[in-house]
């Protein structure tokens, strides 16, 4: 059974939370625990930005494809994910 748009966006919620917390707390974030330096934190943020960016591009290739159409979904459904990509990208650029 194919995932729905909502299920796919829910799968990205952890990435949204990680990016938001690191942006707020930096190296003090629980998500950054155990990372040795800023470069490692930036790499983790980048992986999560990449994950969200991939999810946001999901779209069926044709009528027979059961891939959820996240790219074509209402922007209001994707607001937090799009904002997290921007926040994560800005965080990496600043650090």
CORWO-V927780 format. One record per residue. OMEGA is omega in whole degrees, -180 to 180 (* if undefined). BURIAL is # if it has 16 or more other C-alpha atoms within 10 Angstrom, else .. Layout:
BEGIN
omega=OMEGA burial=BURIAL
omega=OMEGA burial=BURIAL
END
This chain:
BEGIN
omega=-178 burial=.
omega=176 burial=.
omega=175 burial=.
omega=176 burial=.
omega=-179 burial=#
omega=179 burial=.
omega=179 burial=.
omega=178 burial=#
omega=176 burial=#
omega=178 burial=.
omega=178 burial=.
omega=-176 burial=#
omega=178 burial=.
omega=178 burial=.
omega=177 burial=#
omega=-179 burial=#
omega=180 burial=#
omega=-178 burial=#
omega=-179 burial=#
omega=-178 burial=#
omega=179 burial=#
omega=178 burial=#
omega=-179 burial=#
omega=-171 burial=.
omega=-179 burial=.
omega=-178 burial=#
omega=178 burial=#
omega=179 burial=.
omega=175 burial=#
omega=179 burial=.
omega=-179 burial=#
omega=-180 burial=#
omega=178 burial=.
omega=178 burial=.
omega=-171 burial=.
omega=-173 burial=.
omega=-178 burial=.
omega=179 burial=.
omega=178 burial=.
omega=176 burial=.
omega=179 burial=#
omega=178 burial=#
omega=179 burial=.
omega=177 burial=#
omega=-180 burial=#
omega=178 burial=#
omega=-180 burial=.
omega=173 burial=#
omega=180 burial=#
omega=179 burial=#
omega=180 burial=#
omega=180 burial=#
omega=178 burial=#
omega=179 burial=.
omega=-177 burial=#
omega=179 burial=#
omega=-179 burial=.
omega=176 burial=#
omega=178 burial=#
omega=180 burial=.
omega=179 burial=.
omega=-176 burial=.
omega=-179 burial=.
omega=-177 burial=.
omega=-179 burial=.
omega=174 burial=.
omega=179 burial=#
omega=-177 burial=#
omega=179 burial=#
omega=179 burial=#
omega=-179 burial=#
omega=-179 burial=.
omega=179 burial=.
omega=-178 burial=.
omega=180 burial=.
omega=178 burial=.
omega=-172 burial=.
omega=-172 burial=#
omega=-177 burial=.
omega=-179 burial=#
omega=178 burial=#
omega=179 burial=#
omega=180 burial=.
omega=177 burial=#
omega=179 burial=#
omega=180 burial=.
omega=-180 burial=#
omega=178 burial=#
omega=178 burial=#
omega=180 burial=.
omega=-179 burial=#
omega=-179 burial=#
omega=-178 burial=.
omega=-176 burial=.
omega=* burial=.
END
